[in-house]
Amino acid sequence: MQVYALPPSPPCMLVYATVYQLGYEDDVTFIPVDFKAGDHKKPEFLALNPLGQIPTLKDGDFGLGEGAAI
C-alpha cells in the first residue's frame, strides 16, 4: 500500500500514527506530496483522488482519499 501525504498535516499525522501503532510500517509506503509544486493537482494524483485531497491511500487499483476512512 502507498499513502500520499503531507507530513505536517494533522489528518496525515493520524494516518502515520495509526500505521505505526498497529505495526504496519513495513506494509505501507508513505509518499510525500508537494503542495507548492502542485503535486495534488496533477492528473496522476487526481486519478486516485479526484478532489486532490490528502491523505490518499492507494492499494493496487483502489484509491481512497478520506483520512478518517484510511
HELIX and SHEET records of a PDB file:
HELIX    1   1 PRO A   10  LEU A   22  1                                  13    
HELIX    2   2 ASP A   39  LYS A   41  5                                   3    
HELIX    3   3 PRO A   43  LEU A   48  1                                   6    
SHEET    1   A 4 THR A  29  PRO A  32  0                                        
SHEET    2   A 4 GLN A   2  ALA A   5  1                                        
SHEET    3   A 4 THR A  56  ASP A  59 -1                                        
SHEET    4   A 4 PHE A  62  LEU A  64 -1                                        
END                                                                             
